[in-house]
Amino acid sequence: MTAPQELTADPHQDGVDAAVTAARRVIESLLRAGSGSTAEMGRIADQLNSVADNLDEHAPAMNQRMVDMWAGEGTTRHDPVTGPENAIAPPLQLIGQSDGSVRGVLTLGLPYQGPPGHVHGGISALILDHTLGVANHWAGVSGMTAELTLRYHRPTPLFEPLTITGVQTGVDGRKIRTSGAVTAGGEVCVSAEGLFIAKHLPRPR
Ligand SMILES: CCCCCCCC/C=C\CCCCCCCC(=O)SCCNC(=O)CCNC(=O)[C@H](O)C(C)(C)COP(=O)(O)OP(=O)(O)OC[C@H]1O[C@@H](n2cnc3c(N)ncnc32)[C@H](O)[C@@H]1OP(=O)(O)O
């Protein structure tokens, strides 16, 4: 039996990961502030633009960045679900379990809101698509999403721990079937069934 394993890049306390953590806080704070805020938004916009100018000025060329981010440890650092270098990632940390499934727990805040106080359905779809992809990796046969069927059973709450699970259920030639769920307080909020096709795009080099 395989021991549980972390399937997500560990966030560092410094470097770009620390800046990304700060950026996530900015996104959340802007939503919290809204148009009724007494903060000087014009000045805040100038400050944020100067931060972005500084980052762009020091960034490698895009083609070089595309090579780096798909090489070595880079692979799991930039995706929009688990990536510690991606400010739009919640981020979710996934653990491969001994029973072959993958599992993670996260709490979503205002940036991921759809209906009032609840998670946007497209965000649940994003998280489940990625989790099913990681479940395939953990199971040893992975591919690209061909179909993703979601069932939204009940509204998914913001501000509460959500358990995200995924497991590969079958492989038939190049067709891979995978299922998963988002649960809150032990109740299934969203369930997913995915068909993946064993195919991998070449990594930029
Ligand atoms: C500390 C670190 C530790 C490390 C751990 C790392 C873990 C993490 C690692 C990695 C995690 C990554 C997680 C990613 C998750 C996200 C995944 C995505 O978002 S993928 C992007 C979205 N999907 C696309 O863009 C696909 C676009 N579509 C295509 O490219 C093609 O249509 C494709 C590949 C789906 C199929 O095309 P064809 O040409 O390769 O194959 P054909 O010949 O058409 O089909 C093969 C068989 O599949 C069936 N098929 C194909 N599509 C189907 C469909 N939609 N429905 C039903 N059957 C379908 C066909 O009927 C055929 O079946 P018959 O062999 O004849 O029986």
The ligand as an ORCA input file, in Angstrom:
! r2SCAN-3c Opt
* xyz 0 1
  C       5.198     18.231     -5.284
  C       4.724     17.861     -6.601
  C       4.239     16.453     -6.796
  C       3.861     16.132     -8.205
  C       2.446     15.789     -8.403
  C       1.920     16.352     -9.678
  C       0.497     16.065     -9.861
  C      -0.163     17.007    -10.809
  C       0.127     16.753    -12.263
  C      -0.738     17.087    -13.141
  C      -2.097     17.540    -12.810
  C      -2.733     18.165    -13.975
  C      -4.184     18.344    -13.736
  C      -4.758     19.059    -14.909
  C      -6.242     19.004    -14.876
  C      -6.829     19.894    -15.887
  C      -6.994     19.171    -17.199
  C      -7.349     20.097    -18.283
  O      -7.830     21.161    -18.068
  S      -7.016     19.584    -19.874
  C      -7.565     20.967    -20.836
  C      -8.980     20.847    -21.267
  N      -9.146     19.788    -22.228
  C      -8.782     19.984    -23.508
  O      -8.350     21.034    -23.932
  C      -8.985     18.809    -24.438
  C      -9.304     19.256    -25.826
  N      -9.641     18.106    -26.635
  C      -8.686     17.354    -27.232
  O      -7.502     17.674    -27.209
  C      -9.161     16.093    -27.914
  O     -10.501     16.239    -28.326
  C      -9.048     14.857    -26.990
  C      -7.625     14.709    -26.426
  C     -10.041     14.913    -25.790
  C      -9.371     13.610    -27.787
  O      -8.746     13.732    -29.049
  P      -7.782     12.617    -29.702
  O      -7.646     12.972    -31.130
  O      -6.543     12.474    -28.903
  O      -8.558     11.276    -29.515
  P      -9.797     10.732    -30.381
  O      -9.238      9.761    -31.376
  O     -10.677     11.840    -30.867
  O     -10.579      9.947    -29.245
  C     -10.038      8.788    -28.586
  C     -11.215      8.037    -28.012
  O     -11.886      8.859    -27.027
  C     -13.238      9.143    -27.441
  N     -13.581     10.512    -27.123
  C     -12.846     11.597    -27.369
  N     -13.472     12.698    -26.922
  C     -14.641     12.263    -26.386
  C     -15.702     12.920    -25.739
  N     -15.696     14.222    -25.556
  N     -16.728     12.163    -25.306
  C     -16.743     10.827    -25.464
  N     -15.743     10.147    -26.044
  C     -14.712     10.868    -26.506
  C     -13.266      8.886    -28.944
  O     -14.546      8.556    -29.400
  C     -12.268      7.746    -29.069
  O     -12.932      6.576    -28.691
  P     -12.651      5.170    -29.444
  O     -11.174      4.883    -29.256
  O     -13.004      5.414    -30.875
  O     -13.541      4.202    -28.735
*
